[in-house]
Amino acid sequence: MSPEQQPAAPSTVEGGSPIDRYLAHNQAHEDLLPRDLPSPPADRVAVVTCMDARLDVYRVLGLSSGQAHVIRNAGGIVTDDVVRSLSVSQRLLGTRSVMLVQHERCGMLAADDDAFAEQLERDTGRRPSWRLGGFADLEDSVRSGVRRLRAEPFLAQHDDVRGFVVDVSGGRLREVDVPAE
Ligand SMILES: [Zn+2]
């Protein structure tokens, strides 16, 4: 493990796990979320991004509760389940724009799908039906995700789909140009 891969020191509460600490935080505060916000996102935007713990997407984009859907997975890649969530976001909850955000130093960069599947099979005796979704080039991955979403028949809105890369050290965002085809 490189130093960068070392996990941060776990947050602890006396005698408790991190989850106990989260629960204690929750119980100690009132009004953690605004009351009576409508469910459809006010900005009519869905953000698709990686689950990376360093990536505080609300801070990076200046978002607060009620503004946008945020759909996350390992890599921020466009999987069938992302399409499922986006189809709900657009068709049932009225969003119109998709912002795809992947990031520098992502664990899915150069990850080996076959090696991971073989590791799971060795450990469990079963091979997963899904693929890890590793990619060799960050910007190519963003471009292919944007192209898939622009052509995705289950989505209702294809005109405002844009792709970005964010630096998880500092949080600067840059757009990946994906010309309309
Ligand atoms: Zn990542």
Residues whose N, C-alpha, C, O or C-beta is under 5 A from the ligand:
A	BS01	ZN	C50 D52 G75 C106 G107
